[in-house]
Amino acid sequence: MLPFLFLAATLAVAVPSLPNAPVSTLDLSRYVGQWHEIAHLPMFFQRNCVDRTTATYTAQSNGRIRVQNACRAKDGSMMTVVGEARRVPGSPGALQVRFAPRWLGWLPMAWADYWVVDLDPGYRWAVVGGPSRKYLWILSRDPTMNRTLFEQIKARAAQRGYPVEKLVLTATISDA
């Protein structure tokens, strides 16, 4: 039994840990558009969402991004909320997002961290989190995701310290 415990401890230490940090490069012109949520960590403001969750990002003339989140609610209706995102100077993969009214935008607490922590080179999928690791979204340009890809993305999120065992699936994961 003791050799098994030693081996298990050695293997656990050998698993590389990834930094929980925004990606070093984010081309907003490629990032804008519609994303489908595949999974998320439970969040109070998404408590009534069941599926068909999307985030649509649109570039604005002032350099900011219009954010429109939508989902199908438990009662079958569609819910939508509109906000705004801004870049964090010196950190290309870090944004801040605000869903509070514009007139409250001067308050620091009106803005939340929005870090793109993992990104497909072709901008086909993205993983969004933040410094607290309390929230996480796995996004895709397609409304479904291949199971193997999903498991790989989830494993990297776990290596960044996110509690992926709590993920809520909101889209179809396919074996094809």
C-alpha positions as CSV (number, residue, x, y, z in Angstrom):
1,M,0.0,0.0,0.0
2,L,2.8,2.4,0.8
3,P,4.5,2.2,-2.6
4,F,1.1,2.9,-4.2
5,L,0.6,6.0,-2.1
6,F,4.2,7.2,-3.0
7,L,3.5,6.6,-6.7
8,A,0.2,8.5,-6.5
9,A,1.8,11.4,-4.7
10,T,4.6,11.5,-7.3
11,L,2.2,11.5,-10.2
12,A,0.1,14.3,-8.6
13,V,3.2,16.4,-8.2
14,A,4.2,15.7,-11.8
15,V,1.0,17.2,-13.3
16,P,1.9,20.6,-14.6
17,S,0.0,23.6,-13.3
18,L,-1.0,26.3,-15.7
19,P,-1.1,29.9,-14.7
20,N,-4.5,31.5,-14.2
21,A,-3.8,34.6,-16.4
22,P,-5.2,36.2,-19.4
23,V,-3.9,35.1,-22.8
24,S,-1.0,37.2,-24.0
25,T,-2.6,38.0,-27.3
26,L,-6.3,38.8,-28.1
27,D,-7.3,40.2,-31.5
28,L,-10.6,41.8,-30.6
29,S,-11.6,42.1,-34.3
30,R,-11.5,38.2,-34.5
31,Y,-13.1,37.8,-31.0
32,V,-16.2,39.9,-31.7
33,G,-19.3,38.1,-33.0
34,Q,-21.5,35.5,-31.5
35,W,-20.3,32.8,-29.1
36,H,-22.4,29.9,-27.7
37,E,-22.0,28.9,-24.1
38,I,-21.1,25.2,-23.7
39,A,-20.7,25.2,-19.9
40,H,-20.3,27.6,-17.0
41,L,-19.7,27.6,-13.3
42,P,-22.9,28.3,-11.3
43,M,-23.5,32.0,-11.1
44,F,-26.4,33.8,-9.4
45,F,-27.3,35.9,-12.4
46,Q,-27.6,32.7,-14.6
47,R,-29.8,30.8,-12.2
48,N,-32.8,30.9,-14.5
49,C,-30.9,30.0,-17.7
50,V,-31.3,26.4,-19.0
51,D,-29.8,26.5,-22.5
52,R,-29.4,28.4,-25.8
53,T,-27.0,30.7,-24.0
54,T,-25.1,33.1,-26.2
55,A,-22.8,36.1,-25.9
56,T,-22.6,38.5,-28.8
57,Y,-19.8,41.0,-28.9
58,T,-20.0,44.0,-31.2
59,A,-17.2,46.6,-31.6
60,Q,-18.2,50.2,-30.8
61,S,-16.8,53.4,-32.3
62,N,-15.4,54.4,-28.9
63,G,-13.1,51.3,-28.8
64,R,-15.3,49.4,-26.3
65,I,-17.3,46.3,-27.0
66,R,-21.1,46.0,-26.7
67,V,-22.0,42.7,-24.9
68,Q,-25.3,41.1,-25.3
69,N,-25.9,37.9,-23.3
70,A,-29.1,35.8,-24.0
71,C,-30.4,32.5,-22.8
72,R,-33.6,30.4,-22.7
73,A,-35.1,30.6,-19.2
74,K,-36.8,27.8,-17.2
75,D,-40.2,29.1,-18.3
76,G,-39.2,28.9,-22.0
77,S,-38.9,32.6,-22.6
78,M,-35.7,34.2,-23.8
79,M,-33.8,36.5,-21.4
80,T,-31.4,39.2,-22.6
81,V,-29.0,41.6,-20.9
82,V,-26.8,44.2,-22.5
83,G,-23.5,45.5,-21.2
84,E,-20.2,46.9,-22.2
85,A,-16.6,45.7,-22.1
86,R,-13.4,47.6,-22.1
87,R,-9.7,46.6,-22.4
88,V,-7.4,46.5,-19.5
89,P,-4.3,48.6,-20.5
90,G,-1.1,46.4,-20.7
91,S,-3.0,43.1,-20.7
92,P,-4.4,42.2,-24.1
93,G,-6.4,39.2,-22.9
94,A,-8.0,41.0,-20.0
95,L,-11.2,43.0,-20.3
96,Q,-13.6,44.4,-17.8
97,V,-17.3,44.1,-18.3
98,R,-20.2,46.2,-16.9
99,F,-23.9,45.4,-16.9
100,A,-24.8,48.2,-14.5
101,P,-26.3,51.4,-16.0
102,R,-23.8,53.6,-17.9
103,W,-24.1,56.4,-15.3
104,L,-22.6,54.0,-12.7
105,G,-19.6,53.2,-15.0
106,W,-17.4,55.5,-13.0
107,L,-17.7,53.2,-10.0
108,P,-14.9,50.6,-9.9
109,M,-17.3,48.0,-8.5
110,A,-19.5,48.4,-11.5
111,W,-16.8,46.6,-13.6
112,A,-16.0,42.9,-13.4
113,D,-12.8,41.1,-14.6
114,Y,-13.3,39.2,-17.8
115,W,-10.1,37.2,-18.7
116,V,-9.8,35.1,-21.8
117,V,-7.6,32.4,-20.2
118,D,-7.6,29.9,-23.1
119,L,-8.2,30.5,-26.7
120,D,-8.2,28.4,-29.9
121,P,-5.7,29.9,-32.4
122,G,-8.6,30.0,-35.0
123,Y,-10.9,31.7,-32.5
124,R,-13.3,28.7,-32.7
125,W,-13.6,28.4,-28.9
126,A,-12.6,30.4,-25.8
127,V,-12.5,30.0,-22.1
128,V,-13.3,33.0,-19.9
129,G,-12.5,33.3,-16.2
130,G,-11.0,35.7,-13.8
131,P,-8.5,36.1,-10.9
132,S,-11.0,34.8,-8.3
133,R,-11.7,31.5,-10.2
134,K,-15.3,31.9,-9.0
135,Y,-16.6,32.0,-12.6
136,L,-15.8,30.2,-15.8
137,W,-17.4,30.0,-19.2
138,I,-16.5,27.7,-22.0
139,L,-17.6,29.3,-25.3
140,S,-17.7,28.1,-28.9
141,R,-18.6,29.6,-32.2
142,D,-20.7,26.4,-32.8
143,P,-23.7,25.5,-30.6
144,T,-22.2,22.1,-29.8
145,M,-18.7,20.8,-28.9
146,N,-16.9,17.6,-29.4
147,R,-16.5,15.6,-26.2
148,T,-12.8,15.1,-26.6
149,L,-12.2,18.8,-27.1
150,F,-14.4,19.7,-24.2
151,E,-12.5,17.3,-21.9
152,Q,-9.2,18.8,-23.0
153,I,-10.4,22.4,-22.3
154,K,-11.9,21.3,-19.0
155,A,-8.6,19.6,-18.0
156,R,-6.6,22.8,-18.7
157,A,-9.1,24.9,-16.7
158,A,-8.6,22.5,-13.8
159,Q,-4.9,23.0,-14.1
160,R,-5.5,26.7,-13.7
161,G,-7.4,26.0,-10.4
162,Y,-11.0,26.3,-11.6
163,P,-13.5,23.9,-9.8
164,V,-14.5,22.2,-13.1
165,E,-16.4,19.5,-11.2
166,K,-19.1,22.1,-10.7
167,L,-19.5,23.0,-14.4
168,V,-23.1,23.3,-15.6
169,L,-23.5,22.1,-19.2
170,T,-25.8,24.3,-21.3
171,A,-25.1,22.8,-24.7
172,T,-24.8,19.5,-26.4
173,I,-21.4,17.6,-26.1
174,S,-21.1,15.2,-29.0
175,D,-19.0,12.1,-29.5
176,A,-18.6,12.8,-33.2
